[in-house]
Amino acid sequence: MVDSTRKVYLFLWDCNSPMDKTKVAIVGVGTVGAGVARILLDHGDRTAKNAGTTLWLETAVVRDLAKPRDCDLPDGVLTDDIQDVINNDEIKVVVQLIGGVEAARTIMLELLESGKDIVTANKALIAEHGPELFAKARELGRSIAFDAAVAGGIPIITNLTQCLAANQVTSLRGILNGTSNFIVSQMEQGADYDGAVAEAQRLGYAEADPAMDVDGTDAAQKLAILAHIAYGAEIDWKKIPKTGIDTLDTVDLKYAEELGYKIKLLAVAQMSDDGLELHVSPTLVKAGLPLAEVRSAYNAISVEGDQVGRLFYHGLGAGQKPTASAVVADLIDTAVGRTALTFRTLKLFTEHNPSVQICPSEKIVGRYYFRFVVADEPGVLADITRIFGTHNISIASVIQHEPDENETQAEGVYVPLVIMTHTACEGEAESALTEINDLPNVRPGSRKMRVLN
């Protein structure tokens, strides 16, 4: 009897198909790796039909052989020695799913040197070492496919590099971190921040240490990759201005709703007269717009091209099945030869990309939401509006509710004051915030957020 986990290949044997095998290895069989293995083993007929070759899972490399896995691998596939892949000339493509940066970088370079094409979902690795890795792959005549590195199951990289090739992208606005979006969605429903994070961890959306998700790091790394593809910009992701949701207060969600907005952690890349604007921050988005209605752990990306206009992509940006779907699609493209052609033609992460001027963050223009806690006294609003005026900031609307009788304290009555502005420069908005915070009748903890135009 043939091992049941190989049953998906029986159709080839039963019909005496002459179809070749392309031997594949997976390095890192965690959540996504197990999902990739399942697709290869359970849907071999589907992948073979699309690839023109059987994607044969030859080897899977793990750190701990005794650790339980979320897939049933055939005997002889599992190993804890990467050399079993490096020294096997019959393995043509390697799915590298190791997290982190330095160990993953070293292993990828070794795999390229041994003649393997690479498929990866490691966005941190691409954002940090893309130029080095892509240069080595080109030098060796190999390719790197990485569609799963950004937005999980949404094929945004394929769309930018192929489907929208006739366009110059003029703006790209995305919810690129499903964990943060889930947490904000929970807070909209009444949960506090800590409770929302705990629920995200319980459901597997957030790691034990969710810092890179909630502080904007993950979204900034993905934005750097997308901005490079869309604009050719050479970007150090660490220099992208970013603010996470870890400072978000439920009171701001309530005021945003009162104003007709939702708050989303947006990653933005768009061209302006001063260059390419890049930033990641909690942003007020008008309710009813597609980006505003993205819920739970979903991702979404709004792209505008000069020929096609605005497009909207929406789907699961993480999780086993969506990410594994993108990985296997890259495997198929690599087996067919499409990845090699695209890799050579696009020349990503090289000096061939046009120089792009990055807009200084202080020159970025947009609308802003401000929330202050101020003394309920005459003249306070006048002082604030005077400071806005000196920084050329025009006020669009103001919300100040009557004080709650329970708010009276020894130092007097303090109330929230919410101000929405017309367009202003980021530098002026930040300077105004600093000056207003120094006013004697304004409490610490004021809040400034962008408003999507």
Secondary structure, DSSP 4 states (H G I P E B T S, - for coil): ---GGGGGGHHHHHTT----EEEEEEE--SHHHHHHHHHHHH-HHHHHHHHSSEEEEEEEE-S-TTS--SS-PPTT-EES-THHHHT-TTEEEEEE---SSHHHHHHHHHHHHTT-EEEE--HHHHHHHHHHHHHHHHHHT--EE-GGGSSTTS-HHHIIIIITTTS-EEEEEEE--HHHHHHHHHHHTT--HHHHHHHHHHTTSS-SS-HHHHTSHHHHHHHHHHHHHHH-----GGGS-B--STT--HHHHHHHHHHTEEEEEEEEEEEETTEEEEEEEEEEEETTSGGGG--TTEEEEEEEETTTEEEEEEEE-SSHHHHHHHHHHHHHHHHHTHHHHHHHHH-TTSTTSPP-PBPPGGG-EEEEEEEEEEESSTTHHHHHHHHHHHTT--EEEEE-PPPPGGG-BTTB-EEEEEEEE-SEEHHHHHHHHHHHHTSTTB-S--EEEEE--
